[in-house]
Amino acid sequence: SGIALFSANSNSSNKTLFNGGKETLRSGDSARDLRILGICGGIGSGKSLACGILVSDLGCAAHIDADKLSHGVYTPGSSAIKEISKEFGTDVILGNGEIDRKRLGGIVFADSKAMSKLEGIVWPHAKALLEARLQELAREFKQNQS
């Protein structure tokens, strides 16, 4: 079986996306498993190094950096951007449609309830992106096993 990795900062909500660190992704009647290993830790704790070793030296199928993947949630015009604008006001959106990170950060880092609201908006979208990428890897894994 193969292993796909995802890594995240230990303070990120996405560390609990896959309870127990293992998901069995099945396609059709296939019984092949793609195991999911989540690597969590603080900034500078060695997540990227560990994932690099697991992929390059130990044959893991892939590494997904969940934090980087989650930045796709902030694509101008996305439903997450629209939800953020609705919740926090249009002044947190720049003229080009991107999030004004400094302005939004000023709001959410000063108010834990605002941070919870932002996480409630962002993490379901981030989870969907991660699950889509994992499904893509599962399809590739199945094709390579045939």
Buried (B, 14 or more C-beta within 10 A) or exposed (E): EBBBBBBBBEEBBBBEBBEEEEBEBEEEEEEBBBBBBBBBBEEEBEBBEBBBEBBEEEEBBBBBBBBEBBEBBBBEEBEBBEBBBEBBEEEBBEEEEEBBEEBBBEBBEEEEEBBEBBBEBBBEBBBEBBBEBBEEBBEBBBEEEE
